[in-house]
Structure formats: C-alpha cells, structure tokens
Amino acid sequence: MQSDSTVPFTSLITMEPDSGISGLNPTELHPVEVSKPSNGTSYDHRGRFPYDVMRSAEQEQKIEAFRQVLERHRGDRQLIILQDFPDPDALSSAWAYKLIAQKFEIQAEIVYAGTLSHQENIALVKLTALPLQRLTTQTAKTKDFSIYKGCVLIDNQGTTSQLLPSVQQANIPITVVIDHHSMQDDLKAEFVDIRSYTRATATILTQYIQAGLLKFDTSTTEHVKCATALMHGLRSDTNRLMQAQEEDFLAAAFLSRYYDAQLLNAVMQSSRSKQVMDVIERSLKNRTVHNNFSIAGVGYLRYDDRDAIPQAADFLVTEENVHTAVVYGIVHDEDEELEFVVGSLRTNKLTLDPDEFIKEAFGQDAQGRFFGGGRSQAGGFEIPMGFLSGFTENSEYAKTKWSVFDAQVKQKLLRLVNPEQNYPKGVN
Ligand SMILES: [Mn+2]
C-alpha cells in the first residue's frame, strides 16, 4: 500500500455493493452463459475465460453508460489527472483508461503535479514505459487547457491533486470519475463510478476491459505491460492480495492471462533508498504505543521522500500487539517554499474506519475541507503549515517548530486513541 488520499467528504453515491462480478466475454456487452472450467485447461472450447459469470443488470447499465460517455466524446482530447503522489493503482488504472479511450479515438494524457517518490512506482513507470507527464502547478498556471474537452479523475476525486483548481478555472468539465475512495464533496461529472467497497481502482478498470471495452491481446506489448501494471496496482492496494475480495481475485485471474510475471517481479524487486530506510529507522525509534495504536513522528523529510511515510506505517503496523499505525512528518517542498504535515494510517483492525478516524482526529480547515480521509484499512492526511512554512537556517527554530507540530498531532490522535477520555469514533 502506498500513497493515501487526503480527502474531504460529502455524499455522492453511484453503485451499491454487489457480490457479482462482471462477465468476461470480451466481445459482447451482454450477459453470457456461465461456462465451467474445463479440466486442466484455462479456457473452454469457445476460448472463453472459465470464470465467466452473469453481470447484474446494474453492472450492465454502468458499463453501457460508460461506453456511451466515451462514444459521445469520440475524437476529444482529455486530461487524466492523478493524485500528486500517484501510486501503482492510480498509474495502472489511468493507463487502462487511456487505452480504452483510444478505442473511441479519444486522446487522453496522464498528468500529475507532485513526485513519483516510491521506488516501486519509479520502477513501474520506467520498466513499462507508462505514458505519463509531470505537470507542475507553476506550468499549469500558464498552460493552455483549452485544447482539452474534459478531464478525467482516476483513483481520486480531485481533492488530492493541486492541478484540479487550474483545470477548473479554465472551465474544463469533469467528464469521468472512477475511484474507490470514500465519497467527497460535490463533484459534478458526466460519468461517475465510485465504489468505496472495492479494494482497488485497478479492479474496476479490469472489469471494464473484461466487459469488452478493450480487447487485450498478448501479442500487443502495450497490453501486456498494462496488464502487468494493473496486476501490480491491484496487488498493491490489497496488501499483496491479503485483503483482496472475490472481485479482486477474479480481476487478477483475468489479468494472469496477459501479464508478464517476470516484469512484475522486476518492478517488485526495486529496493528502498537510503532516505526511506532512514525514515523507517526514525519511525521505529520514535514510536510510542497506546492502546494498540503505534504513533510515530519522523521530523522533516524532503518532498521526494514523502512516500517513506506510508512505507514506515506499513512497517510499524506489523508489530505484535499493534493494530493501527500512524506515521507523520513535515514535508518540505523546495520549489514552492511550502511545508505540510503529512501522515499515513495503516490498520489491521477491520472495525476501524480510517476515513472516519482521520476526519474525526484532524477536523476541517477554514473552507470546511477535511485534512484527510481514506479507504479500507488505509488513510492519509496533509495539513498545510501556512505562515509557519519555509526552511530556516536556524536549527533551534526548526527543532522548536517540529516539536510544536509533533505535540499537536499527537494530542489530536491521543484524544481518539485514549479510551479513558474518549474512545475513537471510527472504532466499534
Ligand atoms: Mn487506489
């Protein structure tokens, strides 16, 4: 698991949970007969995937609605906006969308404003030649967005991207939103598929491919690489399938026909940088455990090392008697002269809702936006330091600043964690 959403909240419901899974006939959009796996072979005599199941009417409608939106925008240029620190789920899902859109002659460009700071993400992008561009907020200010007919939000709802305000100022409508984070504020989009019960956005995009919006072909290198990226994305958001549900396993089974296992292995083998190891070390040294919550402040971090925070949280949550870990630090963005308190939560406690926990712990800013939120078993927050931002030569001052923020974050967390005073709201 990697980057988190730091996201506000309101209501926007699209689909209800459904235990069914999309059918797998790649050429039809209509239900197909259930075919049983034939002994020892992967496909039946018609070359159909053995786990074909009927789609619910609701799923059929969603697929058809998506197809119609793409059809309506045939020939358009679109901008796919990712969160500032895109993770494998976001990267692979955006790529899948781009390839699906291509079938409708839509030219979609994948952009993000921040950094690819996790070693596996850098490896994924390099090894698969994943087509994405960094678009900084500075460049965005002067960019001509009028060539784009719409923008697309994948694995986010705009609140974790610094780019959305510029795009909205340019009056670019939101055409498509596909995400699995909890609902956020009033998002006006032509097509919305938000499933907070689904573990990975990669699973959703894989279902669209299975439904026939794109026919994967093992002789097309780009398809093999995209399938590999999707496999990595869905594994990464399900803690290597340990938190996967039936639909994720079915999506993985489908992808297994196309992905390159060696390529995936190469991506996973990428090693941690020294800076990441140092942050993990600091989190271990500074952690305190209260009521099965492990809490650690790690001090200052470079912008490029931001993803060390969720990695440290992933590690701390593995300790005996710990069910939830929260790691936070001050991330310094030299380009923008900004500082943020950035934190990640990881939990093994199924009854703890990270989204609710983070919103309850940190509340909202002056505009009523929450400082963070989450999805199943993971969450994140980002609190701008405003006037107190900015690097200083004075190490005493830097130390004081850290200790004030450290104390404040701890205090807010302990208010929820300490059962004597107030038991955490998201915990039942
Ligand atoms: Mn995701």
Residues whose N, C-alpha, C, O or C-beta is under 5 A from the ligand:
A	BS01	MN	D89 D155 A200 T201 D237
